[in-house]
Amino acid sequence: MKNKTMYGVLVLLGVQLLHSSCSNSTHTDNKTDSTVINSTTDTYDSTFQVEAESFADLQLLRYQVPGFKTLSLQQKELAYYLYEAALSGRDIIYDQKSKYGLLLRKTIEVVYGTYSGNKTDSSWKQFEVYCGRFWFSNGNHHHYSNEKFIPECTYQQFAAFVKAADSAQLPRNAGESTDAFLARIKPIVYDMKFEPKVVDQRPDIDNVKNSSNNFYEGVTQKEVEAYYKKFDTKDSAPSWGLNSKVIKDKGQVTEKVWKSGGMYGAAIDYIIGWLQKATTVAENDAQKKALQLLIQFYQTGDLKTWDNYSIAWVADTASRIDVVNGFIEVYLDAIGKKGSFESTLSLKDLEETKRIKAIAQQAQWFEDNSPIMAEHKKKSVTGITAKAITVIVESGDAAPSTPIGINLPNADWVRKQHGSKSVSLSNIIHSYNVSSSKSGMLDEFAVNDTVKGRLKKYGPLASDLHTDMHECIGHASGQINPGVETTDKTLKNYASCLEEARADLVGLYFIMDHKLVDIGVMPEMDVARAEYDSYMMNGLMTQLTRLKPGEQLEEAHMRNRQLIARWTYEHGKKENVIEFLHMNDKTYVRVNDYTKLRALFGQLLREMQRIKSEGDYKGGKDLVENYGVKVDPVLHKEILARFAKLNIKPYKGFVQAKLTPVMNGNNITDVKVEYPTSFYQQMMDYGKQYGYLPVVN
């Protein structure tokens, strides 16, 4: 599971309030597209420009990769091969989000790259913004709300751009005219009723048929559930369905497996090739074994091999270079079965690892002292490896909008029997913090100077600690009762939201424990109070800046935050634990009793774990629908008006760093890190270099 600012992703107010947008210009063509760090110390460069382009509701940032220069040549070569493997799978996420995703992406790449008309016209600028939004979201559905978006330029203007581009490069069918091609793609681009939502989690509908992702075709939710019912998901069973598309073939429900020789095979073969190179320069035998099993998984599509790979990956704790590569998270699937492609390549941040490692070493203490029922606690917490990482590159569902924390593997039985890895993405968080100082969010929404002072002093640390605990002890805590199947079967379309809420509650409950002071990761209890202030403000108010008027909450992380905040507000009303204050025609949230709020977090955590452990679908549905979905339209209108005055982009993502090998003949003698400055140019480069899949898969 991943803790998303995005996700991309979980934005805690301690991070979200501190985000800023220093530029509101659209992108500019930059002939010199990258900068190379010349620092001899290989630490963060304070003169580094974090902000890149901004457009629509998006701000692009850049991150640095300190520590890369200190790697050995073998480690750098390993990183380069894994970098290429990560980007080789980029096409897959576009096709997973829509069966028309690659058709549309290749179309806009041709138009953007070859149009020779007037590029100062407002309609072209509108088309450019559409391109940026499309690339940022890996398709034409908003990366967070899942709603379809269309260009602001008219269809006639769009068609004129297409006709003025190089028609030979357009992804047309054989013999198809440009006019016929335009007629075919017009509804894909402009019809809001055509694929309106990539993930539709409304209750009491067919969530499969109403979601426009490319995980299912020609089947209903009942047919999918009946197909997977025959697979045993108790105990140590594989995550059936994780790496396949479900279709009907001659009237029978079946799967198209994502593997070499199968669906997405053309891109997967490139991934395999780079992984094979990586095995030749692995840091140790444990890492080599894990990479070989990952190769075997991609070659066969066998989910038992995937589990064996996950176990071997968890066991590799010594390597400095690490990678996540595969079909991982199930947020894009309304019924929580299909894994989206993603990859995160990183190196261990040795200094920042000290904090999260100190928390992981106390995992059994946290489990033993959790407020959940005794029968839901793990008697022995196994093998939690925790570290802070410096991201080198991310791709697929992890980019451009990125998580700030990750806990893997996702299979509960693997975590229980073999352990897990929990990571905090330290250089990503660093860039967020650098870009934060001019936000204005804190002054606008914090209730008083005491709260503002705490958040200014401890907001980043509070957010980091909560993220560490969310990933490290949150997802790894608790256990499913014997005989109860996995949450994709028991909790269905509510599983992701409930799991994120459960992990959040673990972090919220324990951040107010003096244990964190005792183990040296928190200087004083005001850090915890800062996190409570920020979380309640975000869950009840400020995350609403991401919604349009009239919208309800759809994204799993947003639902989980409101669920927790609204439930504790309602259940604390009698004792006025949290209150809404109205001052100077503005609404604020104030926590009046932090101790009682912690007790409420504990009560809700106990219920959340019970729901997961017992597979209580109705209990989970009631919590999400009653507390996590509905939006107060009056409060929402006020929040949007206040936010608009700050001139801040509500969503942020990243231009990726670039690895370039230095060659002597066929030998790599060094690998350099470059920092591209243009998101648009990077997207065009990626399309040319890693466009391995056809438009129909």
C-alpha positions as CSV (number, residue, x, y, z in Angstrom):
1,M,0.0,0.0,0.0
2,K,1.2,3.5,-0.6
3,N,0.7,6.7,1.3
4,K,-0.1,9.3,-1.3
5,T,0.2,13.0,-1.6
6,M,-1.3,11.9,-4.9
7,Y,-0.3,8.3,-4.8
8,G,-0.6,10.3,-7.3
9,V,-1.7,10.3,-3.1
10,L,-2.2,10.7,0.9
11,V,-1.8,14.4,1.7
12,L,-1.6,15.0,5.4
13,L,-2.3,18.6,6.2
14,G,1.1,18.9,7.7
15,V,2.4,18.5,4.2
16,Q,-0.5,19.9,2.2
17,L,-0.7,23.2,4.1
18,L,3.0,23.7,3.3
19,H,2.8,23.2,-0.4
20,S,3.3,26.2,-2.6
21,S,3.0,27.3,-6.2
22,C,5.5,29.9,-7.3
23,S,4.7,30.0,-10.9
24,N,1.4,30.0,-12.8
25,S,2.7,30.1,-16.3
26,T,2.1,27.3,-18.7
27,H,5.2,25.4,-19.9
28,T,7.9,26.9,-22.0
29,D,10.0,25.2,-24.6
30,N,13.4,24.8,-23.2
31,K,16.2,24.0,-25.6
32,T,18.5,23.1,-22.6
33,D,16.2,20.5,-21.0
34,S,18.3,19.4,-18.0
35,T,20.8,20.5,-15.5
36,V,23.5,18.3,-14.0
37,I,24.5,18.7,-10.3
38,N,28.1,19.8,-10.0
39,S,28.3,19.6,-6.3
40,T,31.3,17.8,-5.0
41,T,29.6,17.0,-1.7
42,D,26.6,15.2,-3.3
43,T,24.1,16.6,-0.8
44,Y,21.0,18.8,-1.4
45,D,21.9,21.9,-3.3
46,S,20.1,24.9,-1.8
47,T,20.1,26.7,-5.1
48,F,18.3,23.9,-6.9
49,Q,15.0,25.1,-8.6
50,V,12.3,22.8,-7.3
51,E,9.4,24.3,-9.2
52,A,8.9,23.5,-12.9
53,E,5.9,24.1,-15.1
54,S,2.4,24.7,-13.8
55,F,-0.9,24.5,-15.6
56,A,-4.6,23.8,-14.9
57,D,-4.7,22.6,-11.3
58,L,-1.2,21.1,-11.4
59,Q,2.2,22.2,-10.2
60,L,5.2,20.2,-11.4
61,L,8.2,19.9,-9.1
62,R,11.7,18.5,-9.4
63,Y,13.7,16.4,-6.9
64,Q,17.4,15.9,-6.3
65,V,19.1,12.5,-5.9
66,P,21.8,13.1,-3.2
67,G,24.0,10.1,-2.5
68,F,24.1,8.8,-6.1
69,K,27.7,10.0,-6.6
70,T,28.9,8.0,-3.6
71,L,27.7,4.7,-5.2
72,S,30.2,2.3,-6.6
73,L,30.3,1.8,-10.4
74,Q,28.6,-1.6,-10.0
75,Q,25.7,0.0,-8.0
76,K,25.4,2.8,-10.6
77,E,25.3,0.3,-13.4
78,L,22.6,-1.7,-11.5
79,A,20.6,1.5,-11.0
80,Y,20.8,2.3,-14.7
81,Y,19.5,-1.1,-15.8
82,L,16.6,-0.9,-13.2
83,Y,15.9,2.7,-14.4
84,E,15.4,1.4,-17.9
85,A,13.3,-1.5,-16.7
86,A,11.1,1.0,-14.8
87,L,10.5,3.2,-17.9
88,S,10.0,0.3,-20.2
89,G,6.7,-0.5,-18.6
90,R,5.4,3.1,-18.9
91,D,2.9,2.3,-21.8
92,I,1.1,-0.2,-19.6
93,I,-0.5,2.2,-17.3
94,Y,-2.0,4.2,-20.2
95,D,-3.7,1.1,-21.5
96,Q,-4.8,0.0,-18.1
97,K,-6.6,3.2,-17.5
98,S,-8.4,3.0,-20.8
99,K,-8.4,0.7,-23.8
100,Y,-8.1,4.0,-25.9
101,G,-5.4,5.5,-23.7
102,L,-2.4,4.7,-26.0
103,L,-4.4,5.7,-29.1
104,L,-5.1,9.1,-27.7
105,R,-1.6,9.6,-26.2
106,K,0.1,8.8,-29.5
107,T,-2.3,11.2,-31.3
108,I,-1.5,14.1,-29.0
109,E,2.2,13.3,-29.2
110,V,2.1,13.6,-33.0
111,V,0.1,16.8,-32.9
112,Y,2.2,18.4,-30.2
113,G,5.4,17.4,-31.9
114,T,4.6,18.1,-35.5
115,Y,2.0,20.9,-35.6
116,S,3.5,23.8,-37.6
117,G,0.8,26.4,-37.2
118,N,0.4,29.4,-34.9
119,K,1.4,28.4,-31.4
120,T,0.6,31.7,-29.8
121,D,-3.1,31.4,-30.4
122,S,-5.3,30.8,-27.3
123,S,-6.8,27.6,-28.7
124,W,-3.3,26.1,-29.1
125,K,-2.5,27.1,-25.6
126,Q,-5.6,25.3,-24.5
127,F,-4.6,22.2,-26.4
128,E,-1.1,22.4,-24.7
129,V,-2.8,22.4,-21.3
130,Y,-4.8,19.4,-22.3
131,C,-1.6,17.6,-23.3
132,G,-0.1,18.4,-19.9
133,R,-3.1,17.2,-18.0
134,F,-3.3,14.0,-20.1
135,W,0.4,13.2,-19.5
136,F,0.1,14.0,-15.8
137,S,-2.9,11.7,-15.3
138,N,-1.6,8.9,-17.6
139,G,-4.8,9.4,-19.6
140,N,-7.9,11.6,-20.0
141,H,-9.3,10.9,-16.5
142,H,-8.2,13.1,-13.6
143,H,-5.5,11.4,-11.6
144,Y,-7.3,12.0,-8.3
145,S,-11.0,12.5,-9.0
146,N,-11.1,9.8,-11.7
147,E,-13.5,12.0,-13.8
148,K,-13.0,12.5,-17.5
149,F,-11.7,15.8,-18.7
150,I,-11.8,17.3,-22.2
151,P,-9.8,20.1,-24.0
152,E,-10.9,23.7,-23.5
153,C,-10.4,24.2,-27.2
154,T,-13.4,23.3,-29.4
155,Y,-13.5,20.1,-31.4
156,Q,-13.2,22.1,-34.6
157,Q,-10.0,23.6,-33.3
158,F,-8.7,20.2,-32.1
159,A,-9.5,18.8,-35.6
160,A,-7.6,21.6,-37.3
161,F,-4.5,20.9,-35.2
162,V,-4.7,17.2,-36.1
163,K,-5.0,18.0,-39.8
164,A,-2.1,20.4,-39.6
165,A,0.2,17.8,-38.0
166,D,2.1,15.0,-39.8
167,S,-0.7,12.7,-40.9
168,A,1.8,9.9,-41.7
169,Q,2.6,9.6,-38.0
170,L,-1.0,9.5,-36.7
171,P,-2.1,6.1,-35.3
172,R,-4.7,5.6,-38.1
173,N,-6.0,2.2,-39.2
174,A,-4.8,1.0,-42.6
175,G,-6.4,3.0,-45.4
176,E,-8.2,5.3,-42.9
177,S,-8.5,8.9,-43.9
178,T,-7.7,11.7,-41.4
179,D,-11.4,12.7,-41.4
180,A,-12.4,9.1,-40.6
181,F,-9.7,9.0,-37.9
182,L,-11.0,12.2,-36.3
183,A,-14.6,10.9,-36.3
184,R,-13.4,7.7,-34.6
185,I,-11.5,9.5,-31.8
186,K,-14.0,12.4,-31.3
187,P,-16.1,10.7,-28.6
188,I,-13.0,9.5,-26.9
189,V,-11.8,13.1,-26.5
190,Y,-15.0,15.1,-26.3
191,D,-18.0,13.0,-25.3
192,M,-18.4,13.3,-21.5
193,K,-20.7,10.3,-21.5
194,F,-18.1,8.1,-23.2
195,E,-16.0,6.5,-20.4
196,P,-17.0,9.2,-17.9
197,K,-15.1,7.8,-14.9
198,V,-12.1,5.5,-14.7
199,V,-13.1,4.1,-11.3
200,D,-16.7,4.2,-10.2
201,Q,-17.2,3.1,-6.6
202,R,-20.8,4.1,-6.1
203,P,-22.8,1.7,-4.0
204,D,-25.5,-0.6,-5.4
205,I,-24.3,-0.4,-9.0
206,D,-22.2,-2.6,-11.3
207,N,-18.8,-1.2,-10.4
208,V,-17.1,-3.2,-13.2
209,K,-19.4,-2.0,-16.0
210,N,-19.4,1.6,-14.8
211,S,-15.7,1.9,-14.5
212,S,-13.9,2.7,-17.8
213,N,-10.5,1.1,-16.9
214,N,-9.2,-1.7,-19.1
215,F,-9.3,-4.4,-16.5
216,Y,-12.6,-5.9,-17.7
217,E,-14.4,-6.1,-21.0
218,G,-17.7,-7.6,-21.9
219,V,-18.3,-8.9,-18.3
220,T,-20.4,-7.8,-15.4
221,Q,-19.4,-7.5,-11.8
222,K,-21.4,-10.6,-10.9
223,E,-19.7,-12.6,-13.6
224,V,-16.3,-11.5,-12.4
225,E,-17.1,-12.3,-8.8
226,A,-18.4,-15.7,-9.8
227,Y,-15.3,-16.4,-11.8
228,Y,-13.0,-15.7,-8.9
229,K,-15.2,-17.4,-6.3
230,K,-13.7,-20.7,-7.4
231,F,-10.2,-19.5,-6.3
232,D,-9.3,-20.1,-2.7
233,T,-8.0,-16.8,-1.1
234,K,-7.6,-18.0,2.5
235,D,-4.3,-18.3,4.3
236,S,-1.4,-18.3,1.9
237,A,-3.2,-18.2,-1.4
238,P,-1.9,-16.0,-4.3
239,S,-3.6,-12.7,-5.1
240,W,-5.7,-14.2,-7.9
241,G,-6.4,-11.9,-10.8
242,L,-3.7,-9.4,-9.9
243,N,-2.1,-9.5,-13.4
244,S,-4.8,-10.1,-15.9
245,K,-7.7,-8.6,-17.9
246,V,-11.0,-10.5,-17.6
247,I,-12.9,-10.9,-20.9
248,K,-15.4,-13.3,-22.5
249,D,-14.1,-15.6,-25.1
250,K,-16.8,-17.6,-27.0
251,G,-19.2,-16.8,-24.2
252,Q,-16.9,-18.1,-21.4
253,V,-15.3,-15.8,-18.8
254,T,-11.5,-16.0,-19.0
255,E,-8.3,-14.0,-18.4
256,K,-5.7,-12.4,-20.6
257,V,-2.6,-12.6,-18.5
258,W,0.0,-9.7,-18.5
259,K,3.2,-11.6,-19.3
260,S,5.8,-12.2,-21.9
261,G,4.0,-13.6,-24.9
262,G,0.7,-12.4,-23.5
263,M,-1.0,-9.1,-23.0
264,Y,1.5,-6.3,-22.7
265,G,4.2,-8.8,-23.8
266,A,6.0,-6.3,-26.1
267,A,6.7,-3.9,-23.2
268,I,7.3,-6.7,-20.6
269,D,10.0,-8.3,-22.8
270,Y,11.9,-5.0,-22.6
271,I,11.5,-5.0,-18.8
272,I,12.8,-8.6,-18.7
273,G,15.8,-7.7,-20.8
274,W,16.9,-4.9,-18.5
275,L,16.2,-7.0,-15.4
276,Q,18.4,-9.7,-16.8
277,K,21.2,-7.1,-17.2
278,A,20.6,-6.0,-13.6
279,T,21.2,-9.6,-12.3
280,T,24.7,-9.5,-13.7
281,V,25.6,-6.6,-11.4
282,A,23.4,-7.3,-8.4
283,E,24.8,-6.2,-5.1
284,N,24.5,-9.6,-3.4
285,D,23.0,-13.1,-3.8
286,A,19.7,-12.1,-2.1
287,Q,19.1,-9.3,-4.5
288,K,20.0,-11.4,-7.5
289,K,17.6,-14.1,-6.4
290,A,14.8,-11.6,-6.1
291,L,15.5,-10.2,-9.5
292,Q,15.6,-13.6,-11.1
293,L,12.2,-14.5,-9.6
294,L,10.8,-11.2,-10.9
295,I,12.0,-12.1,-14.3
296,Q,10.4,-15.6,-14.0
297,F,7.1,-14.0,-12.9
298,Y,7.1,-11.7,-16.0
299,Q,8.0,-14.7,-18.2
300,T,5.2,-17.0,-16.9
301,G,2.6,-14.7,-15.3
302,D,2.5,-17.2,-12.4
303,L,1.2,-15.5,-9.3
304,K,2.8,-18.1,-7.0
305,T,6.1,-17.0,-8.5
306,W,5.1,-13.4,-7.7
307,D,4.6,-14.4,-4.1
308,N,8.0,-16.1,-4.1
309,Y,9.5,-13.0,-5.5
310,S,7.8,-10.9,-2.8
311,I,9.3,-13.1,-0.1
312,A,12.7,-12.9,-1.6
313,W,12.4,-9.1,-2.1
314,V,11.5,-8.7,1.6
315,A,14.5,-10.8,2.6
316,D,16.9,-8.5,0.8
317,T,17.7,-6.0,3.5
318,A,21.3,-5.3,2.8
319,S,21.2,-3.8,-0.7
320,R,21.7,0.0,-1.0
321,I,19.8,0.0,-4.4
322,D,16.2,-1.2,-4.3
323,V,13.4,-1.4,-6.8
324,V,9.6,-1.9,-6.9
325,N,8.5,-3.2,-10.3
326,G,5.3,-5.0,-11.1
327,F,1.5,-4.9,-10.9
328,I,1.2,-3.6,-7.4
329,E,-1.7,-1.4,-6.2
330,V,-5.4,-2.1,-6.8
331,Y,-6.8,1.5,-6.4
332,L,-7.6,1.7,-10.1
333,D,-9.9,-1.4,-9.9
334,A,-13.3,-0.6,-8.3
335,I,-13.4,-4.1,-6.9
336,G,-9.8,-4.2,-5.8
337,K,-8.3,-7.1,-7.7
338,K,-6.2,-5.8,-10.6
339,G,-2.8,-4.4,-10.0
340,S,-1.6,-1.3,-11.8
341,F,1.9,-1.2,-13.3
342,E,4.4,0.9,-11.3
343,S,8.0,1.1,-10.6
344,T,10.0,3.0,-8.0
345,L,13.8,2.8,-8.1
346,S,15.7,4.1,-5.1
347,L,18.8,4.2,-2.9
348,K,18.8,4.0,0.8
349,D,18.9,7.4,2.6
350,L,21.3,6.4,5.4
351,E,20.6,9.4,7.7
352,E,16.8,9.6,7.4
353,T,16.6,5.8,7.8
354,K,17.5,6.1,11.5
355,R,14.1,7.5,12.5
356,I,11.9,5.0,10.6
357,K,14.1,2.1,11.7
358,A,13.7,3.1,15.3
359,I,10.0,2.8,14.9
360,A,10.2,-0.5,13.1
361,Q,12.3,-2.0,15.9
362,Q,9.4,-1.4,18.3
363,A,6.8,-3.0,16.1
364,Q,5.9,-5.7,18.6
365,W,5.5,-3.1,21.3
366,F,3.1,-1.2,19.1
367,E,1.1,-4.4,18.3
368,D,0.9,-5.4,21.9
369,N,-0.3,-2.0,23.0
370,S,-2.7,-1.4,20.2
371,P,-6.4,-0.8,21.2
372,I,-7.6,-3.5,18.9
373,M,-9.1,-6.8,20.2
374,A,-6.6,-9.3,21.5
375,E,-7.7,-12.0,18.9
376,H,-6.9,-9.6,16.1
377,K,-3.3,-8.9,17.2
378,K,-0.3,-10.7,15.8
379,K,1.4,-12.7,18.5
380,S,4.7,-12.2,16.7
381,V,5.3,-9.4,14.3
382,T,7.7,-10.7,11.6
383,G,10.5,-9.0,9.7
384,I,9.5,-5.3,9.3
385,T,12.3,-3.6,7.4
386,A,12.0,0.1,7.5
387,K,14.1,2.8,5.7
388,A,14.0,6.1,4.1
389,I,14.8,6.1,0.4
390,T,16.0,8.6,-2.1
391,V,14.0,8.2,-5.3
392,I,15.9,7.9,-8.5
393,V,13.0,7.4,-10.9
394,E,9.3,6.5,-10.7
395,S,7.0,5.3,-13.5
396,G,3.6,4.0,-14.2
397,D,1.0,4.5,-11.4
398,A,3.7,6.0,-9.2
399,A,4.4,9.0,-11.5
400,P,4.2,11.9,-12.1
401,S,2.0,12.0,-8.9
402,T,3.9,10.1,-6.3
403,P,3.4,8.4,-3.0
404,I,5.4,9.8,0.0
405,G,5.4,6.4,1.8
406,I,5.2,2.7,0.7
407,N,4.6,-0.5,2.5
408,L,4.9,-3.8,0.5
409,P,4.1,-6.5,-0.2
410,N,0.4,-6.0,-0.1
411,A,-0.5,-9.7,0.6
412,D,-1.4,-10.0,4.2
413,W,-0.1,-13.5,4.6
414,V,3.3,-12.6,3.2
415,R,3.5,-9.7,5.6
416,K,2.5,-11.9,8.5
417,Q,4.8,-14.8,7.7
418,H,7.8,-13.1,6.1
419,G,7.6,-9.4,6.9
420,S,7.4,-6.3,4.9
421,K,9.4,-3.3,3.8
422,S,8.2,0.2,4.8
423,V,9.8,3.2,3.2
424,S,9.6,7.0,3.4
425,L,10.5,8.9,0.2
426,S,12.8,11.4,1.7
427,N,13.9,13.4,-1.3
428,I,10.3,13.7,-2.5
429,I,9.3,15.0,0.9
430,H,12.3,17.4,0.8
431,S,11.1,18.9,-2.5
432,Y,7.6,19.4,-1.1
433,N,9.0,21.1,2.0
434,V,11.3,23.4,-0.1
435,S,8.3,24.5,-2.2
436,S,6.1,25.1,0.8
437,S,7.2,28.4,2.3
438,K,5.0,30.7,0.3
439,S,1.8,28.7,0.5
440,G,-0.5,30.9,2.7
441,M,-2.6,27.8,3.5
442,L,-1.5,27.9,7.1
443,D,-2.5,31.5,7.7
444,E,-5.8,31.0,6.0
445,F,-7.1,27.9,7.6
446,A,-5.3,27.4,11.0
447,V,-7.6,28.4,13.8
448,N,-5.2,30.5,15.9
449,D,-1.6,31.5,16.5
450,T,-0.9,28.5,18.8
451,V,-1.9,26.0,16.1
452,K,0.0,28.0,13.4
453,G,3.1,28.1,15.6
454,R,3.0,24.4,16.2
455,L,2.6,23.6,12.6
456,K,5.4,25.9,11.5
457,K,7.7,24.4,14.0
458,Y,6.7,20.7,13.8
459,G,4.4,20.2,10.8
460,P,6.9,18.5,8.5
461,L,8.2,16.2,11.3
462,A,4.7,15.4,12.4
463,S,3.7,14.5,8.9
464,D,6.9,12.4,8.5
465,L,6.3,10.5,11.7
466,H,2.7,9.8,10.8
467,T,3.7,8.6,7.3
468,D,6.4,6.3,8.9
469,M,3.9,4.8,11.3
470,H,1.2,4.5,8.7
471,E,3.5,2.4,6.5
472,C,5.7,0.7,9.0
473,I,3.3,-0.4,11.7
474,G,0.0,0.5,10.2
475,H,-0.3,-1.8,7.2
476,A,1.8,-4.4,8.9
477,S,-0.4,-4.6,12.0
478,G,-3.4,-6.8,12.9
479,Q,-4.4,-10.1,11.3
480,I,-7.4,-11.6,9.4
481,N,-9.3,-14.3,11.4
482,P,-8.6,-17.9,10.3
483,G,-10.8,-19.0,7.5
484,V,-11.7,-15.4,6.4
485,E,-10.8,-14.6,2.8
486,T,-8.9,-11.6,1.5
487,T,-10.4,-8.2,1.5
488,D,-11.0,-8.0,-2.2
489,K,-13.6,-10.7,-1.6
490,T,-14.9,-9.6,1.8
491,L,-14.8,-5.8,1.7
492,K,-14.9,-5.5,-2.1
493,N,-15.1,-1.9,-3.4
494,Y,-14.5,-0.5,0.1
495,A,-11.3,-2.5,0.8
496,S,-8.8,0.1,-0.3
497,C,-10.4,3.0,1.6
498,L,-10.8,0.9,4.8
499,E,-7.2,-0.3,4.7
500,E,-5.9,3.2,4.3
501,A,-8.1,4.4,7.2
502,R,-6.9,1.6,9.4
503,A,-3.2,2.4,8.7
504,D,-3.9,6.1,9.3
505,L,-5.5,5.3,12.6
506,V,-2.6,3.3,13.8
507,G,-0.3,6.3,13.1
508,L,-2.7,8.7,14.7
509,Y,-3.2,6.7,17.8
510,F,0.5,6.1,18.5
511,I,1.8,9.5,17.6
512,M,0.2,10.7,20.8
513,D,2.1,8.1,22.8
514,H,5.1,9.1,24.9
515,K,6.9,6.0,23.5
516,L,8.0,8.1,20.5
517,V,9.7,10.5,22.8
518,D,11.3,7.7,24.7
519,I,12.8,6.1,21.6
520,G,14.1,9.4,20.4
521,V,12.2,10.0,17.3
522,M,10.0,12.9,18.6
523,P,11.3,15.8,20.8
524,E,8.0,16.6,22.6
525,M,4.3,15.9,22.6
526,D,3.5,19.2,20.7
527,V,4.6,17.2,17.5
528,A,1.6,14.9,18.1
529,R,-0.7,17.9,18.7
530,A,0.4,19.4,15.4
531,E,-0.5,16.2,13.6
532,Y,-3.9,16.1,15.2
533,D,-4.5,19.7,14.3
534,S,-3.4,19.2,10.7
535,Y,-5.3,15.9,10.2
536,M,-8.6,17.2,11.5
537,M,-8.4,20.4,9.4
538,N,-7.5,18.4,6.3
539,G,-10.1,15.7,6.8
540,L,-12.9,18.1,7.6
541,M,-12.1,21.1,5.4
542,T,-9.0,21.7,3.3
543,Q,-8.9,18.5,1.2
544,L,-12.2,19.7,-0.2
545,T,-10.1,22.2,-2.3
546,R,-9.5,19.2,-4.6
547,L,-13.2,18.8,-5.5
548,K,-15.4,20.7,-7.9
549,P,-18.7,22.1,-6.6
550,G,-21.3,19.3,-6.3
551,E,-18.8,16.5,-6.3
552,Q,-18.7,13.8,-3.6
553,L,-15.6,12.0,-2.4
554,E,-14.5,9.2,-4.6
555,E,-10.7,8.6,-4.1
556,A,-9.8,6.1,-1.4
557,H,-7.4,8.3,0.5
558,M,-9.7,11.3,0.5
559,R,-12.6,9.1,1.7
560,N,-10.5,7.6,4.5
561,R,-9.4,11.0,5.8
562,Q,-12.9,12.4,5.9
563,L,-14.2,9.1,7.4
564,I,-11.8,9.4,10.3
565,A,-12.3,13.1,10.8
566,R,-16.1,13.1,10.5
567,W,-16.5,10.0,12.7
568,T,-14.4,11.4,15.5
569,Y,-16.1,14.8,15.2
570,E,-19.6,13.2,15.4
571,H,-18.7,10.8,18.3
572,G,-16.9,13.6,20.2
573,K,-19.7,16.1,20.0
574,K,-21.1,15.4,23.4
575,E,-17.8,16.4,25.0
576,N,-16.9,19.0,22.4
577,V,-13.7,17.2,21.6
578,I,-13.5,18.9,18.1
579,E,-15.6,21.9,17.0
580,F,-16.2,24.1,14.0
581,L,-15.7,27.7,14.9
582,H,-17.1,30.6,12.8
583,M,-15.1,33.8,13.0
584,N,-15.1,36.8,10.6
585,D,-17.4,34.9,8.2
586,K,-14.9,32.0,8.0
587,T,-15.0,28.4,9.3
588,Y,-12.2,26.9,11.3
589,V,-11.6,23.5,13.0
590,R,-10.4,23.4,16.6
591,V,-9.3,20.4,18.6
592,N,-10.3,21.1,22.3
593,D,-9.1,17.8,23.9
594,Y,-6.2,15.9,22.3
595,T,-6.4,13.1,24.9
596,K,-10.0,12.4,24.2
597,L,-9.4,12.6,20.5
598,R,-6.7,10.0,20.8
599,A,-9.2,7.8,22.6
600,L,-11.7,8.2,19.7
601,F,-9.0,7.3,17.2
602,G,-8.4,4.1,19.3
603,Q,-12.1,3.3,19.3
604,L,-12.4,3.7,15.6
605,L,-9.2,1.7,15.0
606,R,-10.6,-1.2,17.0
607,E,-13.7,-1.2,14.9
608,M,-11.7,-0.9,11.6
609,Q,-9.6,-3.9,12.6
610,R,-12.7,-5.9,13.5
611,I,-14.2,-5.2,10.1
612,K,-11.1,-6.3,8.3
613,S,-10.4,-9.4,10.5
614,E,-14.0,-10.6,10.3
615,G,-14.6,-9.6,6.7
616,D,-17.6,-7.5,7.7
617,Y,-18.8,-5.9,4.4
618,K,-21.8,-4.2,5.8
619,G,-19.9,-2.7,8.7
620,G,-17.3,-1.3,6.3
621,K,-19.8,0.0,3.8
622,D,-21.8,1.8,6.5
623,L,-18.6,3.5,7.8
624,V,-17.5,4.7,4.3
625,E,-20.9,5.7,3.0
626,N,-22.1,7.5,6.3
627,Y,-18.8,9.4,7.0
628,G,-16.5,9.2,4.0
629,V,-18.4,10.2,0.9
630,K,-20.9,13.1,1.4
631,V,-19.7,16.8,1.2
632,D,-21.4,19.7,2.9
633,P,-22.0,22.0,-0.1
634,V,-22.1,25.3,2.0
635,L,-18.8,24.6,3.6
636,H,-17.3,23.4,0.3
637,K,-18.3,26.6,-1.4
638,E,-16.6,28.6,1.4
639,I,-13.4,26.6,1.3
640,L,-13.1,26.9,-2.5
641,A,-13.5,30.6,-2.3
642,R,-10.9,31.0,0.3
643,F,-8.5,28.7,-1.5
644,A,-8.9,30.5,-4.8
645,K,-7.6,33.7,-3.3
646,L,-4.3,32.0,-2.4
647,N,-3.5,31.2,-6.1
648,I,-2.2,27.7,-5.2
649,K,-2.3,24.6,-7.4
650,P,-4.1,21.8,-5.4
651,Y,-2.1,19.0,-7.0
652,K,1.6,18.4,-7.4
653,G,3.8,15.9,-9.2
654,F,7.3,15.5,-10.4
655,V,9.5,15.7,-13.4
656,Q,11.7,12.6,-13.2
657,A,15.5,12.6,-12.8
658,K,17.4,11.1,-15.8
659,L,20.2,8.6,-15.7
660,T,22.8,8.7,-18.5
661,P,25.6,6.2,-18.9
662,V,29.1,7.3,-19.7
663,M,30.4,4.7,-22.2
664,N,33.8,3.5,-23.3
665,G,33.0,1.3,-26.2
666,N,30.5,-1.2,-24.9
667,N,31.4,-0.6,-21.3
668,I,29.8,1.7,-18.8
669,T,32.4,3.7,-17.0
670,D,30.1,6.0,-15.0
671,V,26.4,7.0,-14.8
672,K,25.4,10.6,-14.4
673,V,22.2,12.0,-12.9
674,E,20.6,14.8,-14.9
675,Y,17.6,16.9,-13.8
676,P,15.3,17.8,-16.7
677,T,13.5,21.1,-16.4
678,S,10.6,20.6,-18.8
679,F,7.8,18.1,-18.0
680,Y,6.5,18.5,-21.6
681,Q,9.8,17.7,-23.1
682,Q,10.2,14.7,-20.8
683,M,6.8,13.3,-21.9
684,M,7.7,13.7,-25.5
685,D,11.1,12.0,-25.0
686,Y,9.5,9.1,-23.1
687,G,6.9,8.6,-25.9
688,K,9.7,8.2,-28.4
689,Q,12.1,6.1,-26.3
690,Y,9.6,3.8,-24.5
691,G,6.6,3.5,-26.7
692,Y,6.7,-0.2,-27.0
693,L,3.0,-1.2,-27.1
694,P,0.5,-0.9,-30.0
695,V,-2.6,1.1,-29.6
696,V,-4.7,-2.0,-29.2
697,N,-3.6,-4.7,-26.7
